[in-house]
Each structure stands twice: as C-alpha cells, then as structure tokens.
Amino acid sequence: MTRTYISRHPLTDLLPLEPGIRAVDHLEIPRAQAIVSVLAVAGEEADAAAVLAASGGVTIRFAGPGEWLVLSQSETPDGLHRALSLLLAETAYIVDQSDGRVVFRLSGPNVRRILAKGITSDLHPTVFETGTSSNVLCGHISVNLARTGENEFELIVMRSFAVALFDDLRVMGREFDLSADFSTQG
C-alpha cells in the first residue's frame, strides 16, 4: 500500500490558525524554517567557522565544538543546503534539519523569569549576551537556546519533543499570561 506523506506542523492542533491577541510575553512559532546542521570535518573547524561567519543572510547557532545550526528566513531548505554545500565543500558535512526541528521564539519583559522555571543556565544579560547560543535542558528536553534580542530568545527542539516543550513553556508562562500563535512571517 502506498502512503502519501503530508508535511504537518506538530503544533497545528494546539495553536490558533490566525494570530490572536498578543500579550506582552509571547511565544511565536514559525510554521516553516530552513534549518541545516553543519558538522566540520576533523581539523577543519576554524575554516568552517570562518566561512559561516562570512556568509550573509543566515543565522548561526553554536551547537557544539565544530557543530552549528544554520537558520534562514529567506531561503528554502533545499536552497540553504545547496548554498552551504558549495561554500563548505571539503570542510564540513551539511544535513537538512528543516522537517526535524521546530523553532520557538519567546519574547517579552518576563522572558528570563519564564525560562528560569525550566532552565538552570544563567540568562543574565551580562552573562548570556545577545547572539549567544548554547545547548541546554529545558526541564527534561534538550534544546538549543539563543538570545536574539534584549528580551527575546529562540529555542530549537527536535520535532518529536515540540509538543512537550510547548506544554512546558505554556505552564512556565501561565503566571505571566503568555500568549502563543504561529508566526505571521512563515
């Protein structure tokens, strides 16, 4: 029997189809995001890092020694994979993660207090500066956490843990009336 695969966001049944009233503290989830994993070939870590740093139009998240997650709002997953494969030809392995990861954007004046309920890392602005990213546990779930603005963070999680992380973040943000919806950007 042949089955047709239908790509469906794991939070489709939990979020409204249209954006609702946005609270001061808000959780926004893009419906689709181009994400690739870049793993430097042994001994080529510095070259791969330099090429990534020089590439424009992408966001780079540290994921471990010689390993990064690269995100793009404008590229398709295939386009991002192809572009990075050409740039990093002999220095890194590139794997498309777009269907396997989900991005959560958390913003608002209470974002650190919300995250402190599940993350034990120090998120003070002088320690976890804008542009910083790290792999952390949020409760029991492994996420890549990045500070993207003054009161803005992104959490990237494996698709299979997206519903659990969503539920945890809603509980953590209940005290602050955290709102949530799909991003209007994509």
C-alpha positions in Angstrom: 0.0 0.0 0.0 1.3 3.4 -0.9 1.0 6.3 1.6 1.4 9.9 0.7 3.5 11.9 3.2 1.8 15.2 4.2 4.0 17.6 6.0 2.2 18.9 9.0 3.5 21.1 11.8 3.4 19.2 15.1 1.6 22.1 16.9 -1.1 22.6 14.3 -3.9 21.2 16.6 -2.6 23.3 19.6 -2.4 26.8 18.1 -5.0 29.0 16.5 -4.9 29.2 12.7 -4.9 33.0 12.9 -2.9 35.2 15.3 -5.0 36.3 18.3 -4.5 38.9 20.9 -0.8 39.2 21.6 0.2 39.5 25.3 3.3 41.3 26.5 5.0 38.0 26.9 4.5 36.0 23.7 5.5 32.6 22.2 5.7 32.7 18.4 6.3 29.6 16.3 7.2 29.8 12.6 5.3 27.3 10.5 8.4 26.6 8.4 12.0 27.4 8.9 15.0 26.4 6.8 17.5 24.8 9.3 20.6 22.8 8.5 23.2 21.2 10.7 26.8 21.8 9.9 29.5 19.5 11.2 33.1 20.4 10.5 35.4 17.8 9.1 38.1 16.9 11.7 40.8 19.6 11.6 38.7 22.0 9.5 36.7 23.6 12.4 38.4 27.0 12.1 37.9 27.2 8.3 34.3 26.1 8.6 33.6 28.7 11.3 35.2 31.4 9.2 33.2 30.6 6.2 30.0 30.5 8.2 30.8 33.8 9.9 31.3 35.4 6.4 28.1 34.0 4.9 25.3 36.6 4.9 21.6 36.1 5.2 21.7 33.3 7.7 21.7 33.0 11.4 24.3 30.7 13.0 23.7 28.9 16.3 26.6 27.2 18.2 25.6 23.5 18.8 28.9 22.1 20.0 32.6 22.0 19.1 32.8 22.2 15.3 29.0 22.0 15.0 26.4 24.7 14.2 22.7 25.0 13.4 22.2 27.5 10.5 18.8 29.1 10.0 17.4 31.1 7.2 14.2 33.1 6.9 14.5 33.7 3.2 16.0 30.5 1.8 14.1 27.3 1.2 15.6 24.2 2.9 17.0 22.9 -0.4 18.4 26.3 -1.3 20.1 26.7 2.1 21.5 23.2 1.9 22.8 23.7 -1.6 24.4 27.1 -0.8 26.2 25.8 2.3 27.3 22.7 0.5 29.0 24.9 -2.1 30.5 27.2 0.5 31.8 24.5 2.8 32.6 21.9 0.1 35.5 20.0 1.7 35.4 21.5 5.2 32.0 20.3 6.6 29.1 17.9 6.4 25.7 19.6 5.8 22.4 17.9 6.8 19.0 19.4 6.3 17.1 19.6 9.6 14.1 21.7 8.5 11.5 18.9 8.9 13.2 17.5 12.0 13.4 20.7 14.2 10.9 23.3 15.5 11.8 26.9 16.4 10.1 28.7 19.3 10.5 32.5 19.7 9.9 33.7 23.2 9.7 37.5 23.8 8.6 39.9 26.5 9.7 41.6 29.7 9.4 38.5 31.8 11.1 36.1 29.4 14.0 35.4 31.7 11.7 34.7 34.6 9.7 32.3 32.4 12.8 30.5 31.2 14.2 30.3 34.8 11.4 27.9 35.7 12.9 25.3 33.4 16.4 26.3 32.5 19.2 26.3 35.1 21.7 28.4 33.0 22.4 32.0 33.9 20.4 34.1 31.5 21.5 37.5 32.9 22.3 39.9 30.0 25.9 40.3 31.1 26.4 36.5 31.0 24.2 35.3 28.2 24.7 38.2 25.7 22.7 38.8 22.5 23.9 36.4 19.9 24.9 33.8 22.4 23.6 30.2 21.9 24.0 27.0 23.9 22.6 23.6 24.2 20.7 23.4 27.5 17.9 21.4 29.2 14.5 22.9 29.5 13.0 20.7 32.1 13.9 17.3 30.6 14.1 18.4 27.0 17.3 19.2 25.2 17.1 22.5 23.3 19.4 24.9 21.5 18.8 28.2 23.3 19.8 31.5 21.7 19.4 35.1 22.9 18.3 37.0 19.9 17.4 40.4 21.4 17.1 42.4 24.7 14.1 40.3 25.8 14.0 37.7 23.1 15.1 34.1 23.0 14.8 31.3 20.4 14.6 27.6 21.4 15.2 25.0 18.8 14.0 21.5 19.6 13.7 18.1 17.8 10.3 17.8 16.2 9.3 14.8 18.4 9.7 17.0 21.6 7.9 20.1 20.2 4.5 19.3 21.9 6.1 18.6 25.2 8.2 21.8 25.1 5.1 23.8 24.0 3.2 22.4 27.0 6.1 23.1 29.4 6.5 26.7 28.1 2.8 27.4 28.5 2.9 26.2 32.1 6.1 28.1 32.8 4.4 31.3 31.3 1.0 30.9 32.8 1.8 33.3 35.7 2.6 36.0 33.0 -0.4 35.3 30.7 1.9 34.1 28.0 0.2 34.1 24.6 1.1 31.8 21.7 0.5 31.6 18.0 2.1 30.8 14.7 4.4 33.4 13.3 2.9 35.7 10.6 6.3 35.6 8.8 6.3 32.0 7.9 
